[in-house]
Amino acid sequence: MRILNILMISVLMLGTALSAEKADTETHKVVVVKTAEEFVKAIGPDRIIKLQAGDYNLTKVPRGKYKHVYWKLTFGENEHNLIIRDVTGLTIIGEGKTPAHIQIDTFYPNVLNFEKCSIIRLENLKLGHSGYCTGGVVSAVDSSKFSIHRCVLYGCGIEGLNLLRVKEFKFSDSIIEDCTYGIMRIEDSESLTFTNSKFRNNRKFYGCVFTDIKRILFQGGEFSNNQIAEPLFQFRSNKHKCILFLKKCEIIGNGAHSLAATGRGVAHKDTKIVNNSWQAPDEIKNRRGKKIPFMPGGWHYYTKPGETEYFDISISVYGRGNYSDALKLANPDIKQKDLKVDTKIFCPLKPEKNKKR
């Protein structure tokens, strides 16, 4: 009863804090753009930027001098984060029936970065990298009243969201999918709501990592087929206790170490939590990560959380990663993208090493 009362109070507080964040179309300048360069040039305060249907590759935009946009060099040579800074009252919205597609080609940068911004709204957008990357999708630092509505944040990026010192954040009717490291990382932030959104098919290391968070609610959302090594929800705090509330959500078919670390910070109401790896019977859990002899010559191996590539299995079975191609050949019906917890893999006794390219 105490948890339910806290949940009701938190919902009321968040509803009050997050009201009226949408830009007023009658008082804001409207700019319609159809190219990536036009989009960058249009960025500024108190305006609505409407993107016509199509692709907007920000990597192709010349790096010029703008009042509210600058480029910051990342780890890669000639690879820069495009950062939107000191902007209040900006809406970026795709005009078409399908989301406008904002993407980048480079490995290390995030797709969109915001610093010291407020009253920001992203709507009807699809955002991600065009190929392999080690950068995320949307990042916000020292910002407030930030909302994402009807958007798709996809991998690659390595993660959908990275928020630091953000207040009054709302994520609604949106999707984070296919990210290659995890779902999101949020630190030192408060008043966060995730409504009617889906988090699916994200892989590898972590799910949602929250550090020093106050007031966070997931309502009417779905977490499905995320395959990660760590707990789905992680809490790290040096300042205060974090409690995550799940209301009318579905947590279905995920492969992870657990829902959350034992005794840490998840309260839920009217939430369906089924068919997840941590809920499996002990006899299934106990065979994970073990080699079971199989005749003639070899083993059956049952994957454990976080083993989403044949490279991972090669290390676990043979002590080195250079037998991944041999494992692919030995398991032709199991594509790497389909690997999940408890997948049964045949491992040859003497596999052929990967050939040098």
N, C-alpha and C positions, 0 to 999 in steps of 0.2 A: 504493500500500500504506500509506503514511504517513497519508493522509486516511482510509482505512478503519479503521485502528487508532485514530485520534482519534475517529472516529464511534462505535466500539464502547465506548471509554472514556466518552464523553459520555453514551451511552445508560445505562450502568451507574450513572453519577453521578446522572443525573436520576431514574432509577428509585428510588434510595435516598433522594434528597432529597424526592421527592413522594409517598412512601408514607404511608398512614394519614391522609390529609387529610380524609376523610369524617367527618362528625359521628356520634357514637355515639348511636343512637336510644334506648338504654336509660338514658342518663344526662342527656339533654337534655329540657327542657320542650317539649311539643308543643302548638302553637296552630293551630287550624283557622279560616280566615277565608273570607269570601265577598264582601267589598266592599273597595274601595281604602282607605277610611278605617280599617277593621278591620286591614288589612295594615300600614299605617303605624304605628298604635298598638301593634301586636304586636312591632315591631322592637326587638331587644335581644340581649344575649349569652346563650350557652348555651341555645339553643332552636332548634326546628324549626318554621318557619311553613309550613303546608300551605294552598295556595290551591286552593279548589274551582274546577272548570272554569268559564270565563267571562272577561269583560273587566274589567280593573282600570285605570281612567283616573286616574292620579295627579294630573292637573291639577285635578280636581274636589275634591281633599282640602283641607279648611280648614287653613291654616297655624297650628298650635298650638305649644305649648312641650313638647318631648319631650327626654328625657335623651340619646338617641342619634340623633336626627334633627333637622336644622335646614335652613332654606331660605336660599339665597344668591342675591341679585339678579344677573341676567346683564345683557346689553346691552339687552334689550328692556324696555319699560316694564311693570312688574308681572309679569315673567317670572322665575321662580326655579328654580334647581337644587335638587332634593331630595337632601340629602347624609346618608348613613349614616356615623356617626363613632364611633370608639373602641369597636368591637364585636368580641368574640372568640367564636368558636363559634356562628355563625349559618348555618343552612341554610334556603333559600327554595326550595320545591318545589311544582310543580303536581301536583295529585292525579289529574286526569282522564287519559283515554286520549290526548287531544290537549293540547298545552301550554296552560297558563294564560297569558292575554294581558295583559301589562303595557305600557301606552302612555301618552303624553302628547300634548296638543294644541298646546303652545306651540312657537315657532320655535327659540329659542336654547339652552334647557337640554338636557343629556343626560338619558336616561331614568332611569338609576340611577347614582349616584355613591357611592364608598366612600373614606373617608379614615381612615388609622391603624387599619385593621381586620386581623384575622387569623383563620384557619380559617373561611373563608367558602365556601359552596357554593351555586351556582344550578343548579337542575335542572328539566327539563321546563317551560321557560318560553319564550314568544315575546315579544320586546321590540322596540319601535320607536315612531316618531311616526305620528300619524294622518294627517298631510298634509305639505306642504312644510316643510322645516326647515333650520336651519344648526347644529344640535346633533348630537352623537354618541349612541351607544346606551349602552354600559357604560364607565364610567371608574373607575379605581382609583389612589389615590395613597398612598405610604408604607404599603403593606400587604404581607401575606405569607400563604402557604398559601391561595391563592385558586383555586377551581376552578369551571369552567362545564361542565356535562354535559347532553347532550340538549336543547340550547337553540337557538333561532333568533333571531339578531340581524339585523334587516332595515332597509332604507332605505325611507323616510327615517328615521333618521340618515344623516348625512354620512359616518360611519365606524363600524364595528362596535365596535372596541376602542380605548381610549386609556389606556395604563398608564404611570405614572411612579413610579420607585423601588418596584418590586414584586418580591418574591422568592418563588420556588416557586409558579409559576402553571401551571395545567393546564386545557387546553381540549380536550374530548373529545366525539366523536359529535355535534358541533354544526355550525351553519351560520352564515356571514355572507354576506348576499346583498342585491343591489339598492341598496347604499349609493351616495350621489351625489357624494362626493369621493374616497373611497378605502376600503381594507379596514381597516387598523389603523396606529396609531403607538405605538411602545413606546420608552421612554427610561430609561436608567440602571437597568436591571432585570436579573435573572439567574435561571437555572434555570427555563426556560420550555419546556413541551411542548404540542404541538398534535397530537392523535391522532384518526385516522379522521374527520376533519372536512372540510367543503366550503366553499370560498370562491368564489362564482360571481356573475356578472352585476353586479359592482360597476363603477362608471364614473367617468370624468372625469380626475382629476389623478394620484393615486398608488395604489400597491398596498400593500405592507408597508414601513413606514419604521422602521428600527431605529437608535437612537442609544445608544452606549455599553452594549451588550448583552453579557452573558456566558452561555454555554451555552443554546443554543436549538435545538430539534429539532422538525421536522415529520415525522410518521410515519403512513403509510397515508392521507394526505389527498389532496384534489383541488382544483386551481385551474383554473377553466374559464370562458371567455367574459367575463373581466374586460377592460374597454376603457379604458385609461388612457394618459396622455401620457408618463409617466416609466417607468423600469425597474420590473419587477414587485417586485423586492426592492431596497431601498436601505439602505446602511449609512453611518452618520455617527458618527465616533468621535473623541473628544479624549483618551480614557483608555487604551484598549486595542483590539486587533484583534478584530473580531467575525467568527465563522464560523457560518454557518447550515447545518444539516444537513438534507437531505431524504432520507428512507428509505421506499422503497416508495410513493412519491407519484405523482400524475399531474398534469402541467402541460400542459393541452390547450386549444387554440383561444383563446388570449388575444391581445388586441391591446395591445402595449406597446412602449416604446422598445427594451427588451432584457430578458433574464432578470435581470441585475444589471449594474451598472457594470463595465467591463472589468477583470478580475483581482480583483474584490472578493468575497470571503467566502461563496461558495456551494459546498458539497460535497454530492454525492448518490450514492446507491447504490440499485440496483434501482428507479430512477425513470424514468417515461415522460415525455419532453418532446417533444411533436409538435404540428404544425399551428399554431404560434404565429407572430405577425406577424414577429418578428425572425429566423425561420427561413426566410422566403420567399426565392425566387430574386432575384438582383440586379435583373433587369428589372422585377419587380413592385415592389420597394422604390423603384426610381428614378422611378417614375411618381407616387408619392404626393405629394400637395400641389401637383400641377401641373395647369394648364388645357390640355386638348387640344382644338383646334378641331373643331367638329362642325357639319356643315351640316344644315339651313339656319339659320344664325345662333345661335351659342352655343358652349358648351364641354362636354366631359365632364371631370369632376373626380374624382380618386380620393382618398378621405379618408386622412388620416394619423393616427397615434396621438393620442388625446385629443380628437378631433373627434367628439363624441357628441351634438351638437345642430346643428340647421340654422343656428342663430345662429353657431356656430363656422365653418361652411362659408361663410356669407355674408361673414364678415370675411376669410377667406382668399381668396375669389374676387373680391369687390367692394370690399374695403377698409373695409367697415362692416357692422354687424350687422342693419340694418333691411330686408334682403331675405329674411329667413328664411321668411316666409309664402309668398313667391313661389316659393322653392325647394320648399316642401312641395307647392304646387299643381303644379309642374312634374314632381314625382316621386311621384305618388299611390300607387304600389305599395310605397314605402319609408317605413315609419313611423319616426318619430324614435327610438323605443325600440330599433329594429333596426339603427341606425347602428353600424358597426364599421370597423376599419381595412380599406382597399381597397374600400369600397363605392363603386360608380360612380354619380355624381350628374350629371344633366343640369342645366346652368346656362344660363338664357336670356341672350341678349346684352343685352336691355333689360328687365329685370324690373320689375314694379310694386312700389313700396315698400309696406311694411306700413302698413295704415291705422291712424290714431290711434284709441285706444279712449276 
